[in-house]
Amino acid sequence: MIKFEEMGFTPGILKAIQELGFEQPMPVQDKVIPLMLGDERDIIALAQTGTGKTAAFGLPLVQATDTDTNVTQALILCPTRELCIQITGDLTDYAKYTGNLRILSVYGGASIDTQIRGLKRGVHIIVATPGRLIDLIGRGVVKLANVNTVILDEADEMLNMGFLDSINEILEEVPESRRTLLFSATMSSDIASIAKKYMNDPVEITIGTKNASAENISHAYYIVHAKDKYKVLKRIADSEPDIYAIIFCRTRKDTQEVASKLINDGYNADALHGDLSQGQRDTVMQKFRSRSISLLVATDVAARGLDVDDLTHVINYSLPDDSEVYTHRCGRTGRAGKKGISISLVHLKEKSNLHQIERLLKRTFKAIPIPTGSEICGKQLFNWVNKLEAVSTDHQEIEKFLPEIMAKLESLDKDELIKRVVALEFDRFLDDYRHGEDLIDPVPEKEFGSRKGGKRDSFREPNSKYTRLFINLGKMDGFFPEQLIELVNTNTRGKKVPIGKIDLLKGFSFFEVEESYADDLIKVLNKATFLNKSVAVEIAKEKTDGPGRGDFPRRGDSNRRGDSPRRGEYPGKKSGKWGDRKNGRRDQKSGRRKMYTN
């Protein structure tokens, strides 16, 4: 592979390359740069996002631009504001020692007056999104008559966003003698059409396999029930303590809902979608780039053009409708030769969609089992131990406290002290999984290897038994898992009562508690009130005889069979406190059986 020093760059550009820490050209740079510096042929380069394309066209473009002539000589089109800003910043770095090279980025969501003033002062290179550039051309402030190089970066993304007509209009404005370079992750029929219409005998360069993902990205998937997707997402995040990921959803609504749930559950997460203002988008991206948040939940449109280094994972919460979109998603990780992981949450009806993506990428994805609570807790434990081992103890501020601390702990031997430290740190986290069943993968045994009875080991205490209780409060009363846990904690004076599965209905609910706590809990809760309503709690008894009048809703009181309690489980007859049964229809989305620990 040829070195940068052997490519013919000026001393100023070589100095900038050295300061940027570039050591060896990446494959796309090794192939594109000599062509750009050596002749005037058009170029089609097919390479994934994050493979060094900006430097491949940017370094020779900076060298070829005449800074003594105050006219626009090069035009770079790209799909998003974020990519505009990134390319402009990179070109500015490359041109640090090459004189007064003026580069201007123009894009929507920013002051057009400021951009017009910059254009009137004169620029050598314009980096633009198609929509804003069309606007400026219409205003007569962009002069493209002297453009000799046009670069279409992430051309397939621009076409996916509906910019085909705008690209055609822009290319009609530049001289026919210009040189055109087209960079794309995939080679679609629309890309081929543009190449045929506007390029002259182009050289085609392919890095890797055409329309395939980068080789350093591993592809895996979980087969999950649709209702369990969020639970599995949490398990992925919990099983990867150092995760830094983009989570892709199909719709804005799903994106916001998933992000809100993650935030409420204590994860460093935020949402990026089209309903956010540009200021909000910038704030979210700043937090993500600085790693103040580690999980970014995004739509495909909002994430286009994002350039973030060192992502550990791309998570497909929903598979994309267009198989080519998957290529762009997974290209956000595994950049600059680093390893990356793309994980998809796939329910059974999406298996055919998954196979289409595998065929497009010419890769076989690996089916993996959902992490168990035991596995997750083990990973978190050893991650914490590693941090404990590496922590600096050079804090003079604590020296004065050490004698008293040592005196208090001197009765504990090393093993006991370690056990107590670990228990103190991890007791709350372990409780998230200790009292719950592991999620079951709806996957044939052959995909995962040996599994006992098609199930994975539960992390619930093996000897613990739970009692199912009825309570006369439901969602119509503003009663949700958080309120149940608060009600129990308040009336047991903070005593830790293990709560199992919760069934929320509109007018009443069921929940499980560990058997040894049931009787005492029933006594204290039957004396309690919730929002001025008397609480009634009793054991959900099995049905033995036909229901007495008043025990169950009459036929016609409900529109759905799911409104009734689960078969074989009813409150006792002695109190008859059913609450509002008329509106007791089961919520099919948030009324599922859930796992909580107070």
C-alpha positions in Angstrom: 0.0 0.0 0.0 1.3 3.4 -1.0 2.1 5.9 1.8 0.6 9.5 2.1 4.2 10.8 1.6 4.4 9.0 -1.8 1.0 10.3 -3.2 2.2 13.7 -4.3 0.7 15.9 -1.6 2.2 19.4 -0.8 4.2 19.8 2.4 1.3 21.8 3.9 -1.2 19.0 3.4 1.3 16.4 4.6 1.8 18.4 7.8 -2.0 18.5 8.4 -2.2 14.8 7.7 0.5 14.2 10.3 -1.2 16.4 12.9 -4.5 14.6 12.4 -2.8 11.3 13.2 -3.3 9.6 9.8 -0.7 6.9 9.5 -1.6 4.6 6.6 -4.2 5.3 3.9 -7.4 3.3 4.3 -8.4 1.2 1.3 -10.8 3.7 -0.2 -8.1 6.4 0.2 -5.5 4.2 -1.3 -7.6 3.7 -4.5 -9.3 7.1 -4.8 -6.5 9.6 -4.0 -4.1 8.6 -6.8 -6.9 8.8 -9.3 -8.0 12.2 -8.2 -4.4 13.5 -8.2 -3.4 11.7 -11.4 -6.1 12.4 -14.0 -9.5 13.9 -14.6 -11.7 10.8 -14.9 -15.0 10.5 -13.1 -15.1 8.1 -10.2 -17.8 5.9 -8.6 -16.7 4.7 -5.2 -18.8 2.1 -3.4 -17.8 1.9 0.3 -19.5 1.9 3.7 -20.0 4.8 5.9 -16.9 5.3 8.2 -14.3 3.9 5.8 -12.5 7.2 5.3 -14.3 8.6 2.2 -14.1 12.2 3.3 -10.3 12.2 3.3 -10.3 10.2 0.1 -11.9 13.1 -1.8 -11.2 15.9 0.6 -7.4 15.8 0.7 -6.9 15.9 -3.1 -9.7 18.4 -3.5 -8.0 20.8 -1.1 -4.8 20.5 -3.0 -6.4 21.0 -6.4 -8.3 24.2 -5.4 -6.8 27.5 -6.6 -7.0 29.9 -3.6 -5.8 32.8 -5.7 -9.1 32.7 -7.8 -12.1 34.0 -5.9 -14.7 31.8 -7.5 -16.5 28.5 -6.5 -14.5 25.7 -8.0 -16.0 22.6 -6.2 -19.4 21.5 -5.0 -20.0 18.8 -2.5 -23.6 17.5 -2.1 -24.6 15.5 1.0 -27.9 14.4 2.6 -28.0 16.1 6.0 -27.0 19.1 8.0 -24.8 17.0 10.3 -22.8 15.6 7.4 -22.4 19.1 5.9 -20.9 20.3 9.1 -18.7 17.3 9.5 -17.3 17.5 5.9 -16.7 21.3 6.2 -14.8 20.7 9.5 -12.7 18.0 8.0 -11.8 20.0 4.9 -10.9 23.0 7.1 -8.5 20.7 9.0 -6.9 19.4 5.8 -6.5 23.0 4.5 -4.9 24.3 7.7 -1.5 25.0 6.1 -2.5 25.6 2.5 -3.4 29.3 2.5 -6.7 31.2 2.4 -9.0 28.4 1.3 -12.7 29.4 1.9 -15.2 26.7 2.5 -18.9 27.3 3.2 -21.5 24.8 4.3 -25.2 25.6 3.4 -28.1 23.6 4.8 -31.6 24.0 6.0 -32.4 24.9 9.7 -29.8 27.6 9.8 -29.9 31.4 8.9 -30.1 31.7 5.1 -29.1 35.4 5.4 -25.8 34.4 7.0 -25.2 31.9 4.3 -26.0 34.5 1.6 -23.5 36.9 3.1 -20.8 34.2 3.1 -21.5 33.4 -0.6 -21.3 37.1 -1.6 -17.9 37.3 0.0 -16.8 34.5 -2.2 -16.1 30.8 -1.5 -13.9 28.2 -3.2 -15.8 25.1 -2.0 -19.5 24.8 -1.2 -20.7 21.9 0.9 -24.5 21.7 0.7 -27.7 19.8 1.2 -29.7 19.7 -2.1 -32.8 21.5 -0.7 -31.0 24.6 0.6 -28.8 24.8 -2.4 -31.8 24.9 -4.8 -33.2 27.7 -2.7 -30.0 29.7 -3.0 -29.8 29.0 -6.7 -33.3 30.4 -7.1 -32.3 33.5 -5.2 -29.4 34.0 -7.7 -26.7 34.1 -5.0 -24.9 30.8 -5.9 -22.7 31.0 -9.0 -21.7 27.5 -10.3 -20.4 28.5 -13.7 -16.7 27.9 -12.7 -17.3 24.6 -10.8 -14.9 22.0 -12.1 -15.5 19.2 -9.5 -18.8 17.9 -8.2 -18.9 15.3 -5.4 -22.0 13.4 -4.4 -21.4 12.0 -1.0 -23.7 9.3 0.4 -25.6 9.5 -2.9 -27.9 6.6 -2.0 -29.0 8.3 1.2 -29.9 11.5 -0.8 -32.0 9.4 -3.2 -33.7 7.6 -0.2 -34.6 11.0 1.1 -36.3 12.0 -2.2 -33.6 14.4 -3.5 -33.4 12.9 -7.0 -35.2 15.8 -8.7 -33.1 18.3 -6.8 -29.8 16.6 -7.7 -30.9 16.6 -11.4 -31.7 20.3 -11.2 -28.3 21.1 -9.6 -26.3 19.1 -12.0 -27.9 20.9 -14.9 -26.5 24.2 -13.4 -22.8 23.1 -13.5 -20.6 23.0 -16.6 -20.7 19.8 -18.6 -16.9 19.7 -18.5 -16.8 19.3 -14.7 -15.5 16.2 -13.1 -18.0 14.1 -11.1 -17.3 11.8 -8.2 -20.1 9.7 -6.7 -19.7 8.0 -3.3 -22.3 5.5 -2.1 -22.7 2.5 0.2 -24.9 0.7 -2.2 -25.4 0.6 -6.0 -29.1 0.9 -6.7 -30.8 1.4 -10.1 -31.2 5.1 -9.3 -27.5 5.5 -8.6 -26.7 3.7 -11.9 -29.2 6.1 -13.7 -27.4 9.2 -12.4 -24.0 7.8 -13.3 -25.2 7.0 -16.8 -26.7 10.5 -17.3 -24.2 12.7 -15.7 -20.8 10.9 -15.6 -18.4 10.3 -18.4 -16.9 6.8 -18.5 -16.4 6.6 -14.8 -13.9 4.4 -13.0 -15.8 2.1 -10.5 -14.1 1.3 -7.2 -15.6 -1.1 -4.8 -14.3 -1.5 -1.2 -15.4 -4.9 0.0 -18.3 -6.6 -1.7 -20.8 -4.5 -3.6 -23.9 -3.7 -1.5 -22.4 -5.6 1.5 -21.6 -4.4 5.0 -18.1 -3.9 6.3 -16.3 -7.2 7.2 -15.5 -6.0 10.7 -19.1 -5.7 11.7 -20.7 -8.8 13.2 -24.4 -9.4 12.7 -26.7 -11.1 15.2 -30.3 -11.2 16.1 -32.7 -12.2 18.9 -36.0 -13.9 18.1 -38.4 -12.2 20.5 -42.1 -11.9 21.1 -43.2 -8.5 20.0 -44.5 -7.6 23.4 -41.0 -8.4 24.9 -38.9 -6.2 22.7 -38.3 -3.5 25.3 -37.5 -6.0 28.0 -34.9 -7.6 25.7 -33.5 -4.1 24.8 -32.9 -3.5 28.5 -31.2 -6.8 28.9 -28.9 -6.0 26.0 -28.0 -2.7 27.6 -27.5 -4.4 31.0 -25.4 -7.1 29.6 -23.0 -4.6 27.9 -21.8 -2.3 30.7 -19.8 -0.1 28.3 -22.4 0.0 25.6 -22.4 3.1 23.3 -25.1 2.6 20.7 -27.7 3.9 18.3 -31.1 2.2 18.6 -33.1 2.4 15.4 -36.9 2.5 15.5 -39.3 2.7 12.5 -41.5 5.6 13.6 -41.1 8.9 15.6 -43.7 7.6 18.1 -41.8 4.4 18.8 -38.5 6.4 19.0 -39.9 8.7 21.7 -41.6 6.0 23.6 -38.5 3.8 23.8 -36.3 6.7 24.8 -38.7 7.8 27.5 -38.9 4.3 28.9 -35.1 4.0 29.0 -34.8 7.4 30.7 -37.5 6.5 33.3 -35.6 3.2 34.0 -32.4 5.1 34.7 -30.5 4.7 31.5 -28.5 7.5 29.9 -30.6 7.8 26.8 -32.3 10.3 24.5 -34.3 10.5 21.3 -33.5 11.9 17.9 -36.4 12.2 15.4 -38.1 14.6 13.1 -40.4 16.2 15.7 -37.4 17.9 17.4 -36.4 21.4 16.5 -32.9 21.9 15.1 -31.8 23.3 18.5 -33.0 20.2 20.2 -31.3 18.0 17.7 -28.0 19.8 18.2 -28.3 19.5 22.0 -29.0 15.7 21.8 -26.1 15.1 19.4 -23.7 17.2 21.5 -24.6 15.0 24.5 -24.2 11.9 22.5 -20.9 12.8 21.1 -19.6 13.8 24.5 -21.0 10.5 25.9 -23.2 12.2 28.4 -25.7 9.8 26.9 -24.7 6.3 25.8 -28.0 5.2 24.1 -29.4 7.3 21.2 -32.8 6.2 20.0 -33.3 7.4 16.5 -35.3 7.2 13.3 -33.5 6.5 10.0 -34.2 9.9 8.6 -33.0 11.7 11.8 -29.8 9.6 11.9 -28.8 10.1 8.3 -25.4 11.6 8.0 -24.4 11.2 11.7 -20.7 10.8 12.1 -20.0 9.4 15.6 -16.8 7.5 16.3 -16.4 4.4 18.5 -20.0 3.1 18.5 -20.0 -0.4 20.1 -23.4 -1.4 18.8 -26.2 -0.6 16.4 -29.5 -2.1 17.6 -32.4 -2.5 15.3 -35.4 -2.3 17.6 -37.4 -2.5 14.4 -36.1 -3.9 11.1 -36.2 -1.4 8.3 -38.8 -1.8 5.5 -36.0 -1.3 2.9 -33.2 -3.8 3.1 -30.7 -1.3 1.9 -31.4 0.9 4.9 -30.0 -1.8 7.1 -26.6 -1.3 5.4 -26.6 2.3 6.4 -27.7 1.5 9.9 -25.0 -1.0 10.6 -22.4 1.2 8.9 -22.6 3.6 11.9 -20.5 1.1 13.9 -17.2 -0.7 13.0 -15.7 2.5 11.6 -12.1 3.2 10.8 -11.2 -0.5 10.9 -12.6 -1.1 14.4 -14.9 -3.9 15.4 -18.7 -3.3 15.5 -21.8 -5.2 16.4 -25.2 -5.0 14.8 -28.1 -6.6 16.7 -31.7 -6.9 15.5 -34.8 -7.7 17.6 -36.9 -9.8 15.3 -40.3 -11.3 16.0 -41.4 -14.4 14.2 -43.3 -12.5 11.5 -40.2 -10.6 10.5 -38.0 -13.6 9.8 -38.6 -13.3 6.0 -37.5 -9.6 6.2 -34.4 -10.7 8.0 -33.6 -13.3 5.3 -33.9 -10.6 2.6 -31.3 -8.5 4.4 -29.0 -11.5 4.7 -29.3 -12.1 1.0 -28.6 -8.4 0.2 -25.5 -8.4 2.4 -24.4 -11.9 1.4 -24.0 -12.6 5.1 -25.5 -15.1 7.5 -26.7 -13.5 10.8 -26.2 -15.4 14.0 -29.2 -16.2 16.2 -28.3 -15.7 19.9 -30.2 -16.5 23.1 -31.6 -13.7 25.3 -29.3 -13.0 28.2 -30.4 -14.5 31.5 -30.6 -12.6 34.7 -27.7 -14.6 36.0 -25.5 -13.8 33.0 -26.3 -10.1 33.2 -25.6 -9.9 36.9 -22.3 -11.7 36.4 -21.2 -9.2 33.7 -22.1 -6.2 35.7 -20.4 -7.7 38.8 -17.1 -8.3 37.0 -17.3 -4.9 35.2 -17.6 -3.2 38.7 -14.8 -5.3 40.1 -12.5 -4.2 37.2 -13.3 -0.6 38.0 -12.7 -1.2 41.6 -9.3 -2.7 40.8 -8.3 0.3 38.6 -9.7 3.1 40.8 -7.1 5.6 42.1 -6.6 5.7 45.9 -4.5 8.8 45.8 -7.0 11.1 47.6 -5.4 12.9 50.5 -8.9 14.1 51.6 -9.8 10.6 52.8 -6.6 10.1 54.8 -8.0 11.7 57.9 -11.0 9.4 57.9 -9.1 6.2 57.4 -8.2 5.5 61.1 -11.8 5.5 62.3 -12.9 3.5 59.2 -10.2 0.9 59.9 -11.3 0.7 63.5 -14.9 0.0 62.5 -14.0 -2.7 60.0 -11.1 -4.4 61.8 -13.4 -7.2 63.1 -14.1 -8.3 59.5 -11.7 -10.6 57.7 -10.8 -10.0 54.0 -13.4 -12.5 52.6 -16.2 -11.1 54.7 -15.3 -7.5 53.8 -15.3 -8.3 50.1 -18.7 -10.0 50.3 -20.2 -7.0 52.1 -18.8 -4.5 49.7 -20.1 -6.5 46.7 -23.5 -7.1 48.3 -23.9 -3.4 49.1 -23.2 -2.3 45.6 -25.2 -4.9 43.8 -28.2 -5.8 45.9 -30.5 -3.3 44.2 -29.4 -4.3 40.7 -29.6 -8.1 41.4 -33.2 -7.6 42.6 -34.2 -6.5 39.1 -33.7 -10.0 38.0 -33.7 -12.2 41.1 -37.4 -12.3 41.4 -38.3 -12.7 37.8 -38.5 -15.3 35.1 -36.1 -15.2 32.3 -37.6 -14.3 28.9 -38.1 -17.3 26.7 -36.8 -17.2 23.1 -39.4 -18.4 20.6 -36.6 -20.1 18.7 -36.1 -23.7 17.8 -33.5 -25.4 20.0 -31.2 -26.1 17.0 -30.5 -22.4 16.6 -29.1 -22.0 20.1 -27.8 -25.5 20.9 -28.7 -27.3 24.1 -31.4 -25.8 26.3 -33.3 -27.6 29.1 -36.8 -28.3 28.0 -36.7 -25.4 25.5 -36.3 -23.0 28.4 -33.4 -21.3 30.0 -32.6 -21.4 33.7 -34.7 -18.9 35.8 -33.0 -16.5 38.2 -35.9 -16.6 40.6 -35.0 -18.0 44.0 -35.7 -21.7 43.7 -37.6 -22.1 46.9 -39.6 -18.9 46.8 -43.4 -19.2 46.4 -45.7 -16.4 45.4 -49.3 -15.6 46.3 -51.5 -13.9 43.8 -53.6 -11.0 45.2 -56.5 -9.0 44.0 -56.7 -5.2 44.5 -59.7 -3.0 43.7 -57.6 -0.4 42.0 -56.8 -0.1 38.3 -55.6 2.2 35.6 -58.8 4.2 35.7 -57.8 5.1 39.3 -54.4 6.3 38.1 -52.9 3.1 39.5 -49.8 1.8 37.8 -46.8 -0.4 38.9 -45.1 2.7 40.4 -48.2 3.5 42.5 -48.5 -0.1 43.7 -44.9 -0.3 44.8 -45.3 3.1 46.6 -48.5 1.9 48.3 -46.8 -1.2 49.5 -43.7 0.6 50.7 -45.7 3.3 52.5 -47.9 0.9 54.4 -45.2 -1.5 55.3 -42.9 1.3 56.5 -40.3 0.7 53.9 -40.0 -3.0 54.6 -38.8 -4.8 51.4 -41.7 -6.9 50.1 -40.8 -9.0 47.0 -43.4 -8.2 44.4 -43.7 -10.5 41.4 -45.9 -10.2 38.3 -48.5 -7.5 38.0 -51.6 -7.6 35.9 -53.0 -4.1 35.4 -56.7 -3.7 34.3 -58.8 -0.7 34.1 -61.0 -1.1 37.3 -58.9 -3.6 39.3 -55.6 -5.4 39.2 -53.7 -8.6 40.3 -50.2 -8.8 41.7 -48.0 -11.4 43.3 -46.1 -11.2 46.5 -43.9 -13.7 48.2 -46.1 -16.1 50.1 -44.7 -15.3 53.6 -45.6 -11.7 53.2 -49.2 -12.1 51.9 -51.2 -12.2 55.1 -49.6 -9.2 56.8 -49.7 -7.2 53.5 -53.4 -7.9 53.1 -54.1 -6.7 56.7 -52.2 -3.4 56.3 -53.5 -2.6 52.8 -57.1 -3.1 53.7 -56.7 -0.2 56.1 -55.2 2.0 53.5 -56.6 4.5 51.0 -55.5 5.6 47.6 -56.6 9.0 46.4 -59.5 9.0 48.9 -60.6 5.5 47.8 -60.6 2.7 50.3 -58.3 -0.1 49.3 -59.5 -3.7 49.2 -57.0 -6.5 48.9 -57.6 -10.3 49.1 -56.2 -13.5 47.8 -57.3 -14.4 44.2 -59.0 -17.7 44.8 -59.5 -20.4 42.3 -63.0 -20.8 40.9 -64.7 -23.9 42.3 -68.4 -23.3 41.8 -70.3 -21.1 39.4 -69.9 -17.4 40.2 -72.4 -15.8 42.5 -74.3 -12.7 41.3 -72.0 -9.7 41.6 -68.8 -11.7 41.6 -68.4 -11.3 37.7 -69.5 -8.9 35.1 -72.8 -9.7 33.4 -72.7 -10.7 29.8 -72.6 -7.5 27.7 -70.8 -5.5 30.3 -67.6 -5.9 28.3 -66.6 -6.0 24.7 -63.6 -8.3 25.0 -63.1 -11.7 26.6 -59.8 -10.4 28.0 -61.7 -8.2 30.4 -62.2 -11.0 32.8 -59.6 -12.3 35.3 -57.4 -15.0 34.0 -59.1 -18.4 34.0 -59.3 -20.0 37.4 -58.4 -16.8 39.4 -61.0 -14.7 41.1 -61.2 -12.7 44.3 -62.8 -14.3 47.2 -66.6 -14.0 47.6 -66.7 -12.8 51.2 -66.1 -9.1 50.6 -67.4 -8.7 47.0 -65.2 -5.7 46.6 -64.6 -5.7 42.9 -64.4 -2.0 42.3 -65.6 -0.7 38.9 -66.2 -3.9 36.9 -68.1 -2.2 34.1 -64.9 -0.7 32.8 -62.7 -3.6 33.6 -61.5 -4.3 30.1 -57.9 -5.5 30.0 -55.4 -3.2 28.3 -53.7 -5.2 25.6 -50.5 -3.0 25.6 -49.6 -1.9 29.0 -51.8 -4.3 31.0 -49.5 -7.2 30.3 -48.1 -9.2 33.1 -45.0 -7.3 34.3 -42.1 -7.9 36.6 -41.3 -5.3 39.3 -39.5 -5.2 42.6 -40.2 -2.4 45.0 
